[in-house]
Amino acid sequence: MLLGSHPSQTRRALVRASESRPYATDQQASSNDSFVRALLVDNLRVRLDSTITLLGVQKHLGSTEIHEAQHHDDHTWTCYRVAIDSGPAVYLRLESDEIGGPDHRIMGFDLGKEPPGDVAASACASTRARSIRTDNGLAIGISIHELLAVMGTPKAIVNGKYEFAYSRSVTPAVGVPYDIDATLKVETKAGRVTRLSGWYSETT
């Protein structure tokens, strides 16, 4: 999440043609790390800091309550309990903040075997999916070795919790340069990933 950001920040002066903007593949390919910019629920691509909103995703995953932020630094969120065809159910919280604007564009997610600590299981609507993974191939249940092979060196490791944080400056062939900021927090148990919490934003 960007510090000192404001919903009217110049990032939206372009109204950022996010769906046509090329990915920063050159920057990723030249380094030994990666970052998460989207969550894939079956064929639904929930691209972070794009055009999909907390309300819009309900057309695909089903109706659920949107919990508005109560304080300036809080997130607006919605939650699902997702029955996975090939394994145990997982809990998916989708999040927005003031950068996501009044439409609550999805900026981040929390995916885990249990609901987030501040969310009651009863607050999560039920839905089904064949699979849920990040756009770079991470999923609940993968090994720590698989995690590090994708994400590279973590910023911090504390008691089985891994934190990754990346910043990139991108100069596209067409359009205005922009900055990428991405974070991923990972919880593990017995050598396996049990929770993924990602956030992604672009600013100009």
Backbone torsions as a table, in degrees:
resi	resn	phi	psi	omega
1	MET	NA	139.1	-177.2
2	LEU	-82.6	135.0	177.1
3	LEU	-83.0	141.6	176.4
4	GLY	73.1	16.2	-179.6
5	SER	-81.4	159.9	179.3
6	HIS	-143.0	145.0	-176.1
7	PRO	-58.5	-23.4	179.5
8	SER	-93.9	10.5	-178.9
9	GLN	-54.7	154.1	-172.2
10	THR	-62.2	-6.1	176.9
11	ARG	-53.0	-32.9	-176.7
12	ARG	-98.2	4.9	176.7
13	ALA	-61.8	-28.7	177.0
14	LEU	-82.3	-15.6	-162.2
15	VAL	52.6	30.4	179.5
16	ARG	9.9	105.6	178.2
17	ALA	-71.5	71.7	-167.6
18	SER	-63.7	-34.3	-176.0
19	GLU	-74.0	-22.1	179.7
20	SER	-101.5	-7.9	-178.9
21	ARG	-69.1	131.2	178.5
22	PRO	-66.8	145.9	177.1
23	TYR	-70.7	159.4	-179.0
24	ALA	-85.3	53.4	-174.3
25	THR	-67.7	-31.3	179.8
26	ASP	-62.9	-42.3	-179.9
27	GLN	-66.0	-39.9	-179.5
28	GLN	-69.2	-42.9	-175.1
29	ALA	-66.4	-25.3	-176.4
30	SER	-87.7	-1.2	-178.0
31	SER	-123.8	174.0	-179.2
32	ASN	-101.7	20.3	-179.5
33	ASP	-131.4	-178.9	-176.0
34	SER	-147.1	175.4	171.1
35	PHE	-150.0	158.0	-176.9
36	VAL	-96.1	125.7	176.8
37	ARG	-119.1	-5.1	-178.2
38	ALA	-159.4	157.5	174.8
39	LEU	-117.5	133.4	-179.5
40	LEU	-106.9	114.6	174.9
41	VAL	-107.8	101.2	-168.2
42	ASP	53.3	-122.0	-179.0
43	ASN	-92.8	0.2	178.9
44	LEU	-83.8	120.5	177.8
45	ARG	-98.8	109.3	178.4
46	VAL	-93.8	89.2	-179.0
47	ARG	-79.6	127.9	-177.5
48	LEU	-75.1	148.7	-178.7
49	ASP	50.6	49.9	179.9
50	SER	-129.1	-132.3	-176.8
51	THR	-107.1	-13.1	-177.3
52	ILE	-77.1	134.9	-174.7
53	THR	-113.9	168.7	177.6
54	LEU	-60.9	-35.8	177.7
55	LEU	-75.1	-40.7	-177.4
56	GLY	-63.0	-34.7	-177.5
57	VAL	-68.6	-19.5	-179.6
58	GLN	-67.1	-21.6	176.6
59	LYS	-64.4	-23.7	-177.4
60	HIS	-104.0	-37.7	-173.5
61	LEU	-103.9	-10.4	179.7
62	GLY	106.6	161.6	-176.6
63	SER	-71.1	140.2	175.6
64	THR	-157.8	162.1	-176.6
65	GLU	-74.5	140.5	172.7
66	ILE	-99.8	120.8	-177.8
67	HIS	-96.8	111.3	-176.8
68	GLU	-72.2	148.6	176.5
69	ALA	-61.8	136.7	-179.1
70	GLN	-94.6	-21.7	-178.8
71	HIS	-136.1	166.1	-174.4
72	HIS	-54.9	-41.8	-175.5
73	ASP	-92.1	2.1	-179.9
74	ASP	-80.2	164.9	175.0
75	HIS	-102.8	149.0	165.5
76	THR	-89.0	137.2	-171.6
77	TRP	-149.3	165.0	171.5
78	THR	-142.7	158.7	-170.4
79	CYS	-140.0	144.0	175.8
80	TYR	-130.1	145.0	164.5
81	ARG	-99.4	115.1	-171.5
82	VAL	-106.5	116.2	174.1
83	ALA	-78.4	119.2	-177.9
84	ILE	-96.8	131.6	-176.5
85	ASP	-59.0	-35.6	-172.2
86	SER	-101.5	9.9	-177.4
87	GLY	-174.6	-169.3	-178.9
88	PRO	-68.1	158.7	179.0
89	ALA	-65.2	153.9	175.5
90	VAL	-128.8	161.3	177.1
91	TYR	-107.7	131.6	-178.1
92	LEU	-122.6	115.2	172.6
93	ARG	-106.0	129.1	176.4
94	LEU	-106.6	138.6	-167.3
95	GLU	-131.7	152.4	173.0
96	SER	-141.5	163.6	173.9
97	ASP	-141.2	-162.6	-175.1
98	GLU	-65.4	-26.4	176.8
99	ILE	-67.0	-28.9	177.9
100	GLY	-72.3	-7.1	174.9
101	GLY	74.9	179.6	-176.6
102	PRO	-66.9	-19.6	177.7
103	ASP	-83.2	-6.8	179.7
104	HIS	60.7	56.6	171.2
105	ARG	-59.6	140.5	-176.7
106	ILE	-73.7	122.9	-178.2
107	MET	-109.3	-26.6	-175.4
108	GLY	-153.6	174.9	-179.7
109	PHE	-150.9	159.3	171.9
110	ASP	-132.6	122.3	-176.4
111	LEU	-127.6	122.6	-177.1
112	GLY	-158.0	168.8	177.9
113	LYS	-69.1	-25.9	177.0
114	GLU	-121.5	156.7	175.8
115	PRO	-64.3	155.3	175.3
116	PRO	-53.5	152.8	-173.8
117	GLY	-57.5	-26.3	-178.1
118	ASP	-100.2	13.5	-178.2
119	VAL	-124.1	127.8	175.6
120	ALA	-77.6	143.1	179.2
121	ALA	-56.6	-32.8	-179.0
122	SER	-67.7	-15.0	179.3
123	ALA	-83.5	-2.8	-175.2
124	CYS	-107.5	120.0	179.1
125	ALA	-72.2	149.5	-178.5
126	SER	-86.7	138.8	174.7
127	THR	-151.3	176.9	-178.9
128	ARG	-130.1	155.1	175.0
129	ALA	-157.8	154.1	174.6
130	ARG	-75.1	-36.5	-178.6
131	SER	-161.3	156.2	171.8
132	ILE	-134.8	128.2	177.5
133	ARG	-152.2	164.1	175.0
134	THR	-81.4	166.1	-177.9
135	ASP	-67.2	-16.9	175.5
136	ASN	-103.4	16.2	167.1
137	GLY	95.4	11.0	179.8
138	LEU	-85.2	147.3	179.3
139	ALA	-153.8	159.3	174.2
140	ILE	-62.9	132.5	177.9
141	GLY	101.5	-11.9	177.6
142	ILE	-70.4	161.2	-179.1
143	SER	-80.0	161.2	176.3
144	ILE	-61.0	-37.3	177.7
145	HIS	-59.1	-44.8	178.8
146	GLU	-64.5	-40.0	178.1
147	LEU	-58.4	-51.0	-176.4
148	LEU	-69.9	-30.1	177.1
149	ALA	-62.5	-31.3	179.0
150	VAL	-87.7	-47.5	-169.0
151	MET	-89.4	-16.8	-178.2
152	GLY	79.9	-154.7	-174.5
153	THR	-77.9	126.1	179.4
154	PRO	-73.4	155.3	174.7
155	LYS	-69.2	-35.3	-178.7
156	ALA	-155.2	150.4	172.9
157	ILE	-133.6	121.4	179.6
158	VAL	-139.6	115.9	175.1
159	ASN	51.0	48.7	177.9
160	GLY	77.4	7.6	177.2
161	LYS	-108.4	128.8	-176.3
162	TYR	-112.1	137.7	178.2
163	GLU	-126.3	130.0	178.4
164	PHE	-120.5	139.6	179.3
165	ALA	-145.9	131.1	-177.2
166	TYR	-135.3	146.7	172.4
167	SER	-132.2	136.6	179.7
168	ARG	-136.7	144.3	169.2
169	SER	-107.6	127.8	-174.3
170	VAL	-119.8	130.5	175.0
171	THR	-115.5	98.2	-177.7
172	PRO	-72.5	159.8	178.5
173	ALA	-62.6	-32.9	178.3
174	VAL	-131.1	133.6	177.7
175	GLY	107.5	-173.2	-173.5
176	VAL	-91.4	138.7	175.0
177	PRO	-57.7	150.9	-179.8
178	TYR	-146.8	162.3	179.8
179	ASP	-110.1	140.4	175.0
180	ILE	-107.5	132.6	171.1
181	ASP	-128.0	127.5	-176.8
182	ALA	-140.3	141.3	175.1
183	THR	-131.9	151.5	173.7
184	LEU	-143.3	125.3	175.2
185	LYS	-111.8	133.3	-173.7
186	VAL	-128.4	131.2	173.0
187	GLU	-106.8	143.4	-179.7
188	THR	-132.9	158.8	174.9
189	LYS	-151.1	132.4	179.4
190	ALA	53.5	38.2	175.5
191	GLY	79.9	8.3	-177.7
192	ARG	-125.7	150.3	178.8
193	VAL	-74.7	128.1	178.9
194	THR	-114.7	-15.6	179.4
195	ARG	-153.7	139.4	174.5
196	LEU	-127.1	126.3	178.3
197	SER	-127.6	110.5	-174.7
198	GLY	-117.2	154.1	176.7
199	TRP	-146.2	140.6	-176.6
200	TYR	-147.1	136.6	176.1
201	SER	-148.9	151.7	175.7
202	GLU	-122.8	135.2	178.5
203	THR	-134.8	148.4	177.4
204	THR	-111.8	NA	NA
